[in-house]
Amino acid sequence: MFFRNLTLFRFSPAVATDLNRLDEVLAEHRLRPCGPLEMFTKGFVPPVGRGEGEPLTHTVKQCTLMTVGGEDKLLPAAVINDELHRKVQKIAEEEGRKVGGRERKRIKEDLLTELLPRAFVRQSRMSAYVDKKNGWLVLDTSSRKSAENALTQIREALGSFPAVPLAPEEGPRVLMTDWLANGNLPAGLTLGDECELRDPATATGAIARCRRQDLDAEEVKEHLRNGKQVFLLGLTFDDRISFVLGEDLIIRKLKFLDVVMDELGDSQQDAQAELDASFALLTLELERLLGKLEEWFGLPRPAES
């Protein structure tokens, strides 16, 4: 299991101590199936396996893995509206009267009660882990909304979890623009082949996107000379990890390169042993990367509260 995107939050050493009870509290918030008249349910599922008795956390050293799950009913508004229109038309034809707003609302509620039990259920899963040593909450998503929803689930389970969004002291957009324009990249960091440049001064926000492109090319430099700034930048760290870093400090398209995957070796004998090996490697590599991210952009860990 390797994360593909990283949305990050930070927490203090005092909060880290409270996370020791994660295994206990998550058991009370295990995902249950969506009921006949429910639109969705949220909860926690095992990081590996699907049995009811499987543990909801997996810990290697100071890092604890968990998986936030959900079930959502697929009942498009168009389906409800079409059925509502059909019923309203039928009343108008058979009874010769117009259906008022209050009655239309009641018919719609009855339709929901009728259709929900037959709706398809879509399952979702999001992996996340807490690094208690360094104060990181790492979620495998590039969606801020999805990350916030998962954080809410963890907070509900713990009762309180004051993890906060990143607050960089160095402006990511300005710093990444300097990296690309002047080649002033930190040691160990090299340019990838992807970027997104925008003009922040114009209302239309002119955008230039480059993929599979030499970022040292003159056409890229010309966009920068014309005032565009970096909003997304492809990077490689220590020839071990490639990713696209956004000005929101969300890491997208995370990929562990061959030199890292070779260290994982052959597949383990069972799922638990494989999870142990891959999670240990994931957290070790990301500990180094996130430590550098903290250094480059000024991302201090919250103080004791």
VEXVO-316800 format. One record per residue (C-alpha): residue number from 0; residue in three letters; z, x, y. Coordinates in nm, 3 decimals, padded with zeros to 5 digits. Example, Ala and Ser with C-alpha at 12.3 -4.5 7.8 and 13.67 -1.06 7.14 Angstrom:
BEGIN
+-----+------+---------+---------+---------+
: pos : code :      pz :      px :      py :
+-----+------+---------+---------+---------+
:   0 :  ala :  00.780 :  01.230 : -00.450 :
:   1 :  ser :  00.714 :  01.367 : -00.106 :
+-----+------+---------+---------+---------+
END
This chain:
BEGIN
+-----+------+---------+---------+---------+
: pos : code :      pz :      px :      py :
+-----+------+---------+---------+---------+
:   0 :  met :  00.000 :  00.000 :  00.000 :
:   1 :  phe : -00.117 :  00.154 :  00.324 :
:   2 :  phe : -00.101 : -00.017 :  00.662 :
:   3 :  arg : -00.430 : -00.074 :  00.844 :
:   4 :  asn : -00.291 : -00.152 :  01.192 :
:   5 :  leu :  00.034 : -00.076 :  01.370 :
:   6 :  thr :  00.215 : -00.289 :  01.626 :
:   7 :  leu :  00.538 : -00.118 :  01.726 :
:   8 :  phe :  00.881 : -00.211 :  01.857 :
:   9 :  arg :  01.188 :  00.006 :  01.915 :
:  10 :  phe :  01.560 : -00.045 :  01.857 :
:  11 :  ser :  01.880 :  00.146 :  01.924 :
:  12 :  pro :  02.100 :  00.337 :  01.676 :
:  13 :  ala :  02.358 :  00.057 :  01.696 :
:  14 :  val :  02.097 : -00.194 :  01.580 :
:  15 :  ala :  01.997 :  00.039 :  01.295 :
:  16 :  thr :  02.344 :  00.006 :  01.142 :
:  17 :  asp :  02.309 : -00.374 :  01.126 :
:  18 :  leu :  01.982 : -00.339 :  00.931 :
:  19 :  asn :  02.176 : -00.224 :  00.624 :
:  20 :  arg :  02.230 : -00.590 :  00.539 :
:  21 :  leu :  01.860 : -00.680 :  00.539 :
:  22 :  asp :  01.844 : -00.719 :  00.163 :
:  23 :  glu :  02.132 : -00.966 :  00.173 :
:  24 :  val :  02.014 : -01.183 :  00.462 :
:  25 :  leu :  01.647 : -01.203 :  00.366 :
:  26 :  ala :  01.744 : -01.371 :  00.039 :
:  27 :  glu :  01.856 : -01.672 :  00.242 :
:  28 :  his :  01.516 : -01.688 :  00.413 :
:  29 :  arg :  01.283 : -01.655 :  00.117 :
:  30 :  leu :  00.949 : -01.830 :  00.162 :
:  31 :  arg :  00.941 : -02.176 :  00.005 :
:  32 :  pro :  00.629 : -02.380 : -00.072 :
:  33 :  cys :  00.494 : -02.603 :  00.202 :
:  34 :  gly :  00.623 : -02.959 :  00.156 :
:  35 :  pro :  00.388 : -03.260 :  00.137 :
:  36 :  leu :  00.439 : -03.352 :  00.505 :
:  37 :  glu :  00.486 : -03.001 :  00.648 :
:  38 :  met :  00.215 : -02.820 :  00.840 :
:  39 :  phe :  00.357 : -02.474 :  00.764 :
:  40 :  thr :  00.651 : -02.277 :  00.629 :
:  41 :  lys :  00.756 : -01.918 :  00.701 :
:  42 :  gly :  00.981 : -01.680 :  00.513 :
:  43 :  phe :  00.999 : -01.354 :  00.320 :
:  44 :  val :  00.825 : -01.261 : -00.003 :
:  45 :  pro :  00.865 : -00.957 : -00.230 :
:  46 :  pro :  00.673 : -00.645 : -00.117 :
:  47 :  val :  00.563 : -00.604 : -00.478 :
:  48 :  gly :  00.539 : -00.869 : -00.749 :
:  49 :  arg :  00.555 : -01.245 : -00.711 :
:  50 :  gly :  00.851 : -01.345 : -00.927 :
:  51 :  glu :  01.143 : -01.540 : -00.785 :
:  52 :  gly :  01.380 : -01.264 : -00.888 :
:  53 :  glu :  01.187 : -00.980 : -00.726 :
:  54 :  pro :  01.372 : -00.801 : -00.442 :
:  55 :  leu :  01.265 : -00.879 : -00.086 :
:  56 :  thr :  01.310 : -00.524 :  00.042 :
:  57 :  his :  01.220 : -00.178 : -00.078 :
:  58 :  thr :  01.398 :  00.124 :  00.070 :
:  59 :  val :  01.297 :  00.489 :  00.065 :
:  60 :  lys :  01.538 :  00.716 :  00.252 :
:  61 :  gln :  01.591 :  00.553 :  00.594 :
:  62 :  cys :  01.288 :  00.322 :  00.581 :
:  63 :  thr :  01.303 : -00.036 :  00.451 :
:  64 :  leu :  00.988 : -00.228 :  00.366 :
:  65 :  met :  00.964 : -00.607 :  00.381 :
:  66 :  thr :  00.689 : -00.867 :  00.377 :
:  67 :  val :  00.676 : -01.175 :  00.599 :
:  68 :  gly :  00.493 : -01.460 :  00.431 :
:  69 :  gly :  00.365 : -01.798 :  00.536 :
:  70 :  glu :  00.193 : -02.110 :  00.408 :
:  71 :  asp : -00.024 : -02.315 :  00.644 :
:  72 :  lys : -00.195 : -02.648 :  00.578 :
:  73 :  leu : -00.566 : -02.644 :  00.658 :
:  74 :  leu : -00.628 : -02.976 :  00.829 :
:  75 :  pro : -00.888 : -02.931 :  01.105 :
:  76 :  ala : -00.857 : -03.151 :  01.412 :
:  77 :  ala : -01.221 : -03.254 :  01.367 :
:  78 :  val : -01.140 : -03.409 :  01.027 :
:  79 :  ile : -00.853 : -03.612 :  01.174 :
:  80 :  asn : -01.057 : -03.719 :  01.476 :
:  81 :  asp : -01.353 : -03.828 :  01.262 :
:  82 :  glu : -01.128 : -04.038 :  01.037 :
:  83 :  leu : -00.949 : -04.180 :  01.343 :
:  84 :  his : -01.282 : -04.277 :  01.499 :
:  85 :  arg : -01.388 : -04.448 :  01.173 :
:  86 :  lys : -01.068 : -04.655 :  01.156 :
:  87 :  val : -01.085 : -04.752 :  01.524 :
:  88 :  gln : -01.446 : -04.860 :  01.481 :
:  89 :  lys : -01.355 : -05.065 :  01.176 :
:  90 :  ile : -01.079 : -05.250 :  01.366 :
:  91 :  ala : -01.316 : -05.318 :  01.655 :
:  92 :  glu : -01.582 : -05.459 :  01.423 :
:  93 :  glu : -01.355 : -05.664 :  01.197 :
:  94 :  glu : -01.106 : -05.793 :  01.455 :
:  95 :  gly : -01.324 : -05.790 :  01.766 :
:  96 :  arg : -01.072 : -05.611 :  01.984 :
:  97 :  lys : -01.022 : -05.273 :  02.149 :
:  98 :  val : -00.760 : -05.036 :  02.011 :
:  99 :  gly : -00.509 : -04.928 :  02.278 :
: 100 :  gly : -00.362 : -04.582 :  02.327 :
: 101 :  arg : -00.028 : -04.662 :  02.158 :
: 102 :  glu : -00.195 : -04.808 :  01.851 :
: 103 :  arg : -00.441 : -04.518 :  01.835 :
: 104 :  lys : -00.145 : -04.277 :  01.835 :
: 105 :  arg :  00.022 : -04.467 :  01.550 :
: 106 :  ile : -00.301 : -04.468 :  01.347 :
: 107 :  lys : -00.332 : -04.092 :  01.399 :
: 108 :  glu :  00.026 : -04.037 :  01.280 :
: 109 :  asp : -00.045 : -04.249 :  00.971 :
: 110 :  leu : -00.356 : -04.041 :  00.904 :
: 111 :  leu : -00.152 : -03.720 :  00.916 :
: 112 :  thr :  00.095 : -03.867 :  00.666 :
: 113 :  glu : -00.196 : -03.964 :  00.442 :
: 114 :  leu : -00.400 : -03.644 :  00.467 :
: 115 :  leu : -00.134 : -03.370 :  00.478 :
: 116 :  pro : -00.035 : -03.390 :  00.109 :
: 117 :  arg : -00.401 : -03.340 :  00.013 :
: 118 :  ala : -00.473 : -03.053 :  00.254 :
: 119 :  phe : -00.547 : -02.705 :  00.125 :
: 120 :  val : -00.275 : -02.444 :  00.171 :
: 121 :  arg : -00.356 : -02.099 :  00.311 :
: 122 :  gln : -00.115 : -01.818 :  00.234 :
: 123 :  ser : -00.056 : -01.524 :  00.467 :
: 124 :  arg :  00.127 : -01.194 :  00.420 :
: 125 :  met :  00.227 : -00.923 :  00.667 :
: 126 :  ser :  00.396 : -00.600 :  00.568 :
: 127 :  ala :  00.651 : -00.440 :  00.799 :
: 128 :  tyr :  00.914 : -00.172 :  00.780 :
: 129 :  val :  01.208 : -00.049 :  00.982 :
: 130 :  asp :  01.271 :  00.322 :  01.030 :
: 131 :  lys :  01.647 :  00.326 :  01.088 :
: 132 :  lys :  01.655 :  00.700 :  01.154 :
: 133 :  asn :  01.405 :  00.696 :  01.442 :
: 134 :  gly :  01.439 :  00.337 :  01.563 :
: 135 :  trp :  01.092 :  00.196 :  01.487 :
: 136 :  leu :  00.987 : -00.147 :  01.370 :
: 137 :  val :  00.633 : -00.109 :  01.236 :
: 138 :  leu :  00.421 : -00.417 :  01.162 :
: 139 :  asp :  00.085 : -00.412 :  00.986 :
: 140 :  thr : -00.110 : -00.616 :  01.242 :
: 141 :  ser : -00.314 : -00.566 :  01.557 :
: 142 :  ser : -00.224 : -00.915 :  01.683 :
: 143 :  arg :  00.059 : -00.921 :  01.935 :
: 144 :  lys :  00.118 : -01.291 :  01.864 :
: 145 :  ser :  00.143 : -01.236 :  01.487 :
: 146 :  ala :  00.379 : -00.943 :  01.545 :
: 147 :  glu :  00.603 : -01.154 :  01.769 :
: 148 :  asn :  00.610 : -01.432 :  01.510 :
: 149 :  ala :  00.713 : -01.186 :  01.238 :
: 150 :  leu :  00.979 : -01.039 :  01.467 :
: 151 :  thr :  01.113 : -01.391 :  01.522 :
: 152 :  gln :  01.146 : -01.433 :  01.145 :
: 153 :  ile :  01.346 : -01.110 :  01.118 :
: 154 :  arg :  01.566 : -01.213 :  01.411 :
: 155 :  glu :  01.637 : -01.551 :  01.253 :
: 156 :  ala :  01.736 : -01.384 :  00.927 :
: 157 :  leu :  01.966 : -01.130 :  01.093 :
: 158 :  gly :  02.099 : -01.363 :  01.359 :
: 159 :  ser :  02.009 : -01.102 :  01.620 :
: 160 :  phe :  01.763 : -00.813 :  01.628 :
: 161 :  pro :  01.715 : -00.670 :  01.979 :
: 162 :  ala :  01.398 : -00.477 :  01.910 :
: 163 :  val :  01.191 : -00.432 :  02.226 :
: 164 :  pro :  00.820 : -00.372 :  02.299 :
: 165 :  leu :  00.710 : -00.023 :  02.391 :
: 166 :  ala :  00.762 :  00.071 :  02.757 :
: 167 :  pro :  00.565 :  00.393 :  02.814 :
: 168 :  glu :  00.664 :  00.623 :  03.097 :
: 169 :  glu :  00.308 :  00.766 :  03.100 :
: 170 :  gly :  00.027 :  00.514 :  03.159 :
: 171 :  pro : -00.174 :  00.503 :  02.834 :
: 172 :  arg : -00.499 :  00.412 :  03.009 :
: 173 :  val : -00.470 :  00.697 :  03.260 :
: 174 :  leu : -00.366 :  00.949 :  02.997 :
: 175 :  met : -00.640 :  00.858 :  02.748 :
: 176 :  thr : -00.900 :  00.863 :  03.025 :
: 177 :  asp : -00.792 :  01.219 :  03.107 :
: 178 :  trp : -00.816 :  01.313 :  02.739 :
: 179 :  leu : -01.171 :  01.186 :  02.720 :
: 180 :  ala : -01.292 :  01.299 :  03.062 :
: 181 :  asn : -01.140 :  01.647 :  03.069 :
: 182 :  gly : -01.070 :  01.729 :  02.706 :
: 183 :  asn : -00.697 :  01.769 :  02.774 :
: 184 :  leu : -00.590 :  01.642 :  02.433 :
: 185 :  pro : -00.247 :  01.736 :  02.295 :
: 186 :  ala : -00.235 :  01.993 :  02.017 :
: 187 :  gly : -00.333 :  01.846 :  01.682 :
: 188 :  leu : -00.530 :  01.557 :  01.833 :
: 189 :  thr : -00.911 :  01.541 :  01.830 :
: 190 :  leu : -01.160 :  01.281 :  01.946 :
: 191 :  gly : -01.307 :  01.037 :  01.698 :
: 192 :  asp : -01.638 :  00.856 :  01.737 :
: 193 :  glu : -01.535 :  00.530 :  01.903 :
: 194 :  cys : -01.419 :  00.416 :  02.246 :
: 195 :  glu : -01.416 :  00.120 :  02.479 :
: 196 :  leu : -01.448 :  00.184 :  02.851 :
: 197 :  arg : -01.389 : -00.077 :  03.121 :
: 198 :  asp : -01.410 : -00.088 :  03.497 :
: 199 :  pro : -01.065 : -00.215 :  03.604 :
: 200 :  ala : -01.171 : -00.250 :  03.969 :
: 201 :  thr : -01.428 : -00.526 :  03.920 :
: 202 :  ala : -01.362 : -00.894 :  03.860 :
: 203 :  thr : -01.621 : -00.908 :  03.583 :
: 204 :  gly : -01.463 : -00.609 :  03.405 :
: 205 :  ala : -01.784 : -00.432 :  03.299 :
: 206 :  ile : -01.739 : -00.296 :  02.944 :
: 207 :  ala : -01.908 : -00.010 :  02.758 :
: 208 :  arg : -01.843 :  00.017 :  02.384 :
: 209 :  cys : -01.935 :  00.322 :  02.179 :
: 210 :  arg : -01.927 :  00.343 :  01.799 :
: 211 :  arg : -02.042 :  00.630 :  01.581 :
: 212 :  gln : -02.097 :  00.817 :  01.906 :
: 213 :  asp : -02.031 :  01.176 :  02.013 :
: 214 :  leu : -01.765 :  01.110 :  02.276 :
: 215 :  asp : -01.847 :  01.438 :  02.452 :
: 216 :  ala : -02.197 :  01.305 :  02.522 :
: 217 :  glu : -02.322 :  01.295 :  02.880 :
: 218 :  glu : -02.372 :  00.916 :  02.875 :
: 219 :  val : -02.001 :  00.870 :  02.801 :
: 220 :  lys : -01.909 :  01.109 :  03.084 :
: 221 :  glu : -02.135 :  00.914 :  03.320 :
: 222 :  his : -01.941 :  00.593 :  03.255 :
: 223 :  leu : -01.620 :  00.778 :  03.339 :
: 224 :  arg : -01.767 :  00.923 :  03.659 :
: 225 :  asn : -01.862 :  00.569 :  03.760 :
: 226 :  gly : -01.499 :  00.461 :  03.748 :
: 227 :  lys : -01.455 :  00.320 :  03.402 :
: 228 :  gln : -01.129 :  00.390 :  03.218 :
: 229 :  val : -01.040 :  00.414 :  02.851 :
: 230 :  phe : -00.901 :  00.098 :  02.692 :
: 231 :  leu : -00.963 :  00.200 :  02.328 :
: 232 :  leu : -01.006 :  00.553 :  02.196 :
: 233 :  gly : -01.081 :  00.680 :  01.847 :
: 234 :  leu : -00.864 :  00.978 :  01.752 :
: 235 :  thr : -00.777 :  01.200 :  01.456 :
: 236 :  phe : -00.429 :  01.349 :  01.415 :
: 237 :  asp : -00.389 :  01.684 :  01.237 :
: 238 :  asp : -00.702 :  01.610 :  01.029 :
: 239 :  arg : -00.482 :  01.374 :  00.824 :
: 240 :  ile : -00.497 :  01.035 :  00.997 :
: 241 :  ser : -00.774 :  00.866 :  01.195 :
: 242 :  phe : -00.716 :  00.561 :  01.413 :
: 243 :  val : -00.819 :  00.377 :  01.728 :
: 244 :  leu : -00.550 :  00.372 :  01.997 :
: 245 :  gly : -00.544 :  00.093 :  02.254 :
: 246 :  glu : -00.408 :  00.099 :  02.606 :
: 247 :  asp : -00.152 : -00.150 :  02.471 :
: 248 :  leu : -00.044 :  00.128 :  02.228 :
: 249 :  ile : -00.146 : -00.084 :  01.929 :
: 250 :  ile : -00.297 :  00.138 :  01.661 :
: 251 :  arg : -00.604 : -00.012 :  01.494 :
: 252 :  lys : -00.829 :  00.097 :  01.207 :
: 253 :  leu : -00.561 :  00.329 :  01.069 :
: 254 :  lys : -00.697 :  00.543 :  00.788 :
: 255 :  phe : -00.535 :  00.819 :  00.585 :
: 256 :  leu : -00.790 :  01.091 :  00.523 :
: 257 :  asp : -00.869 :  01.255 :  00.190 :
: 258 :  val : -00.622 :  01.539 :  00.232 :
: 259 :  val : -00.339 :  01.281 :  00.246 :
: 260 :  met : -00.469 :  01.061 : -00.034 :
: 261 :  asp : -00.505 :  01.365 : -00.260 :
: 262 :  glu : -00.132 :  01.425 : -00.221 :
: 263 :  leu : -00.064 :  01.084 : -00.368 :
: 264 :  gly : -00.218 :  01.197 : -00.694 :
: 265 :  asp : -00.307 :  00.973 : -00.985 :
: 266 :  ser : -00.189 :  00.615 : -01.012 :
: 267 :  gln :  00.170 :  00.576 : -01.126 :
: 268 :  gln :  00.271 :  00.413 : -01.452 :
: 269 :  asp :  00.393 :  00.087 : -01.301 :
: 270 :  ala :  00.379 : -00.108 : -00.974 :
: 271 :  gln :  00.730 : -00.008 : -00.869 :
: 272 :  ala :  00.665 :  00.363 : -00.910 :
: 273 :  glu :  00.334 :  00.330 : -00.728 :
: 274 :  leu :  00.507 :  00.150 : -00.441 :
: 275 :  asp :  00.770 :  00.426 : -00.425 :
: 276 :  ala :  00.507 :  00.698 : -00.397 :
: 277 :  ser :  00.276 :  00.526 : -00.149 :
: 278 :  phe :  00.555 :  00.399 :  00.076 :
: 279 :  ala :  00.720 :  00.741 :  00.086 :
: 280 :  leu :  00.390 :  00.902 :  00.182 :
: 281 :  leu :  00.311 :  00.631 :  00.440 :
: 282 :  thr :  00.647 :  00.662 :  00.617 :
: 283 :  leu :  00.643 :  01.042 :  00.612 :
: 284 :  glu :  00.299 :  01.060 :  00.773 :
: 285 :  leu :  00.376 :  00.789 :  01.028 :
: 286 :  glu :  00.709 :  00.950 :  01.119 :
: 287 :  arg :  00.513 :  01.252 :  01.240 :
: 288 :  leu :  00.250 :  01.045 :  01.421 :
: 289 :  leu :  00.499 :  00.812 :  01.591 :
: 290 :  gly :  00.711 :  01.107 :  01.696 :
: 291 :  lys :  00.408 :  01.250 :  01.874 :
: 292 :  leu :  00.326 :  00.911 :  02.025 :
: 293 :  glu :  00.679 :  00.906 :  02.166 :
: 294 :  glu :  00.626 :  01.254 :  02.311 :
: 295 :  trp :  00.280 :  01.193 :  02.458 :
: 296 :  phe :  00.351 :  00.862 :  02.630 :
: 297 :  gly :  00.724 :  00.882 :  02.694 :
: 298 :  leu :  00.864 :  00.619 :  02.461 :
: 299 :  pro :  01.239 :  00.676 :  02.459 :
: 300 :  arg :  01.448 :  00.503 :  02.200 :
: 301 :  pro :  01.670 :  00.232 :  02.353 :
: 302 :  ala :  02.023 :  00.350 :  02.420 :
: 303 :  glu :  02.330 :  00.205 :  02.252 :
: 304 :  ser :  02.407 : -00.143 :  02.379 :
+-----+------+---------+---------+---------+
END
